[in-house]
Amino acid sequence: MFISNAYAQAAGAAPESSFVSFLPIILMFVVLYFVMIRPQMKRQKEQKAMMDALKKTDEVITAGGVIGKVVKVTDAFVTIEVSNGVEMHVQKSAITTLLPTGTMKNI
């Protein structure tokens, strides 16, 4: 009564190829790669290069926002001096930013 009968489509319609039906999904993955994945990989590469280049007397900011001068660098840890005679041991991965030399004098 209220529901109309469903009829099959006419035989003259050509079916779409499988490639054309997957094209929007493929395009979404390509856009996702260039917008999200590629910039993240570039940032990780830059972060690793910065951590490998850390040396004594560099001024850094940690992930917690602590500013300090690098006193000692080991394979996994960095010792930073945050004030005269006050040193902290942090993981290398906690170093987020390398500051220009002389920044701590202005703070």
PLY file of the C-alpha trace (Angstrom):
ply
format ascii 1.0
element vertex 107
property float x
property float y
property float z
element edge 106
property int vertex1
property int vertex2
end_header
0.00 0.00 0.00
2.43 2.64 1.19
5.57 0.95 -0.11
6.07 0.95 -3.85
7.45 -2.05 -5.64
11.17 -2.08 -6.45
12.04 -2.72 -10.06
15.36 -3.74 -11.53
17.32 -1.20 -13.55
17.12 -1.37 -17.30
19.67 -3.59 -19.02
21.05 -0.73 -21.13
23.05 0.85 -18.24
26.79 0.03 -18.34
28.40 -0.95 -15.02
31.23 1.29 -13.73
34.73 -0.08 -13.79
36.26 -1.08 -10.47
39.04 1.54 -10.80
36.58 4.40 -11.19
34.64 3.29 -8.13
37.83 3.22 -5.98
39.19 6.51 -7.35
37.73 8.72 -4.56
39.24 6.46 -1.88
42.62 6.48 -3.61
42.50 10.28 -3.88
41.68 10.57 -0.16
44.76 8.51 0.76
46.97 10.61 -1.53
45.72 13.82 0.07
46.11 12.29 3.55
49.73 11.41 2.77
50.67 14.90 1.59
48.71 16.78 4.27
49.42 14.67 7.37
51.94 11.86 7.03
54.70 13.55 5.00
54.99 16.69 7.19
55.03 14.53 10.34
57.88 12.39 8.97
59.80 15.56 8.07
59.32 16.94 11.60
60.52 13.65 13.14
63.64 13.71 10.95
64.41 17.31 12.01
63.86 16.43 15.70
66.22 13.46 15.48
68.90 15.56 13.76
68.58 18.20 16.48
68.92 15.60 19.26
71.97 14.05 17.60
73.60 17.49 17.25
73.17 18.48 20.94
76.43 19.53 22.52
77.68 21.14 25.70
76.73 24.86 26.15
73.64 24.60 23.92
70.59 26.33 25.35
67.40 24.27 25.12
63.74 24.11 26.10
62.31 20.83 27.43
58.83 19.47 26.80
57.83 20.74 30.23
58.88 24.29 29.35
62.10 24.34 31.37
64.87 26.45 29.86
68.45 25.43 30.54
72.02 25.14 29.31
73.33 21.69 28.35
76.11 20.57 30.71
76.50 16.91 29.75
75.19 14.75 26.90
75.00 10.94 26.99
73.28 8.47 24.65
69.83 8.69 26.23
70.03 11.53 28.77
71.02 15.18 28.89
72.03 17.13 31.98
70.90 20.75 31.85
71.74 23.59 34.21
68.59 25.63 34.91
70.21 28.01 37.40
73.63 28.47 38.98
74.44 25.12 40.59
71.00 23.58 39.82
71.15 20.72 37.33
68.44 18.44 35.96
68.72 15.11 34.16
66.21 14.71 31.34
65.75 12.30 28.50
67.03 13.44 25.13
63.57 13.05 23.68
62.28 15.65 26.16
64.33 18.37 24.46
61.98 20.11 22.06
63.72 23.32 21.00
67.29 24.47 20.55
67.58 28.15 21.44
70.05 30.66 20.00
73.18 31.15 22.12
72.79 33.90 24.73
69.03 33.54 25.18
69.31 32.62 28.87
71.15 35.87 29.65
68.07 37.80 28.55
65.70 35.85 30.80
0 1
1 2
2 3
3 4
4 5
5 6
6 7
7 8
8 9
9 10
10 11
11 12
12 13
13 14
14 15
15 16
16 17
17 18
18 19
19 20
20 21
21 22
22 23
23 24
24 25
25 26
26 27
27 28
28 29
29 30
30 31
31 32
32 33
33 34
34 35
35 36
36 37
37 38
38 39
39 40
40 41
41 42
42 43
43 44
44 45
45 46
46 47
47 48
48 49
49 50
50 51
51 52
52 53
53 54
54 55
55 56
56 57
57 58
58 59
59 60
60 61
61 62
62 63
63 64
64 65
65 66
66 67
67 68
68 69
69 70
70 71
71 72
72 73
73 74
74 75
75 76
76 77
77 78
78 79
79 80
80 81
81 82
82 83
83 84
84 85
85 86
86 87
87 88
88 89
89 90
90 91
91 92
92 93
93 94
94 95
95 96
96 97
97 98
98 99
99 100
100 101
101 102
102 103
103 104
104 105
105 106
